[in-house]
Amino acid sequence: MRLSREQSREETRRKLLASASELFAERGVNGASIEQIAERAGYSRGAFYGNFDGKHELVVELLTRRTEREREEIIELCGQATSSAHLTDLLRAWHRDRAEHREGWLALRLELLLYALRNPEIRPLLAERELLAREAITDGVRRELARREARPPADPNLLSMIIHALEDGLLVQGLLTPDDVGDHTTLDAVTLLLDSWAALDTLGRT
């Protein structure tokens, strides 16, 4: 079946993003040229600029799509869970599936952060992506503490920032000391935090 113009454009963007993701992880953002990205995707330089204004826009799109996809997956898992234990089981399976691509994602994420460090004008755009991720975590914290009939011990936005920073840190630790950080270490650490926060509320009521 012939694709519509919109479908064809979306397919082109998808291939360019996949190509950029691979090249950024291999060579770094600055080491991958627009021509190389287009060539690996099977398109011309003109096709690239027909879909993206430049590398800045592509970088943000790459992060945003991944964040939105993960956010949708987490929301779906939360909706499926019938209890805290069930949610933990679902998240363990989700983290296990993600672990296969952990090194590639870390390489890409670090390269994008370095790119933002060297190009200050893009930082506000990447900040929007971080806020989107933290909003998803904030919603998850609220849901889980409500499921346990516990009040947050602090502003849920602060709690989500703690979890987000913890995830980033464990991602790096998993690369450097893989024997100490398994597929479920992040989930175990987040569960420990949630247990502690729920316990604080219990102690406050006694």
N, C-alpha and C positions, 0 to 999 in steps of 0.2 A: 504494500500500500504506500502511495506517495505521501511524503510528509508535507504538512502545511508549512508556510513560511515561518510561523512562530515555532513549530516543532523542530524545523531544520536549524533555526537560530539557536534554540536551546541545546540541541545535540552538538553543534559547533562549540558553544561555550563550555559544555560538559567535557569535551575532548581537550580543549585548550587548558582547562583547569586541571585535568588529570595529568596532562603533559607537564604543566608548570609544577605541580606537586612533586612529580618524580625528579625533575631537574633541580628544583630548589633543594631537595633532600640530598641529591648527589653533588651539586656544585655550589650551593648557596644561592641566595636570591641575586646578589650582584654578579655571580659567576654565570648565571643563565641569561642569555640574551633573548629578546623578543623573537628574533629569527629562529633561534634554536627551539623555543617553545612551540612556535607555529609549525616548524618542520617536523618535529616529533609527533605532533597531532595530525599531520598530514595536510596542513593548510599553508597559505601564503602569509607574508607579513601584512598584506592588505586585509586578509580575512581576520587577522588578530585585531587590527585597529577598527574593523567593522563591528567588533563585539566589545572591546575594551579601550578606554582612553589611553591606557598605559599600564605599566607594571604595578603602580600604586593601586589602581582599581582592581586589578587581578588578585593582588595579595589580600585585599580586604574581602573580596568575594570568596576566595578560597577559605578563609577563616570563618566567615559568616555562614557559609553552607554547611561546613562541618559542625559548627556550634548549633545551628538550627536542627540538623539531623539528630545530633545527640540529645538535644532538648526534647524533640518529639519522641525519641525512643524512651527516654526516662519517664515522660508523662504517660506514655502508653503502659509502661511497666507498673507505675504507681496506680493506674486505673485497674490493672489486672489483679493487683495484690489484694488478698482477703485478710491479711494480718501482717504484723511486722516481720514475723518469721518467714512468711511467704514472700514478702518483698525482698528480704535478704537473699533468699534462694534465687529469685529472679535476677537480682543484681549481680550475684556471684556468677551466674551463667553469662550475663552480659559482659562483665569484666573479663571473663575467660575468653570470650570471642574477640574482645578488643586487644588482648595481650599479644596476639599474633602479629599485630601491626604497631606495637608500642614503640620500637626503636625508630621506625620510619616516621611516626608522628612526632616523636621527640626531636629528631633531626630537623624536621620541617618547622616545628614550633620555635625552636631556638634560632633557626635561620631568620624566621619572620620577626622575632624580637630584636635580633641584631640589625635587621633592616630598619626597624622602627627607631632603634638607637642612633643609627647613622642618618636617618631621614626624619627629623623632628616633625615635619609637616604631616606625616602619616599617623603620628601617635594618636590624635583624637579619633581617627577612624578605627584604629585597633582597639582603642578604649571602648568604643561602642560595642565591639565584639565581646570584650571582657564583661561589660555590664550585662549583656544578654545572657552570658553563661552564668553570672552570679544571680541574676533574676530567677533562672531555672533552679539553681541550688536553694535560693531563699524560699521558693515555693515548696520545694521538697522538704526543707527543714520544718516549715510551718505544718505541712501535711503530716509528717511523721510525729512531731511532738503532739499535734492534735489527736492523732490516732492513739497516743499513749496518755491522753488527757493531761498533758503537762504544758505549762506555760514556758515560753522561751526565757532563758535567764538573762538575755540581753537583746538588743535590737537584732532581729533576724537578718538584716543586711550585714551586720558585723559578723554574725555567725557564718553566713554564707561566704564571706571573704576569708574567714579562717579555714573553712573546708577547701575552698578553691586554692588557697596558698598551700595547704597540706597536700592536695593532689599534685600540684606542680612540683613540690619538693620531692615527693615520693617517686615521681616520674624520673627525676634526675638520679635519685638514689638507686632506683632499679637498674639504671644503666651502669652505674659505677660499681654497685655491689649487688648483682643479681641474685646471689645466694641468700641475701637477707630480705629481699623484696619480691614476694611471689605475686601470682595473678590476683590474689584476693587481699593483699596487704592494705591497699587503699580503702577497700570496703570495710575491712576489720577496724582500721583506724577511725573511719567516719562513724561506724557503729559504736565504737568506744566513746567518741565525743557525744553522740546522741544519748547514749545510756547515761553519761555523766550529767548532761544538761537536764535530762528528765529527773535524775536523782536529786539534783539541786532544787528543783521545784518541789519534790516530795519532802525534802528536808525543811524547806521554807514554810511548809504548811503544818509541820509538826511542832 
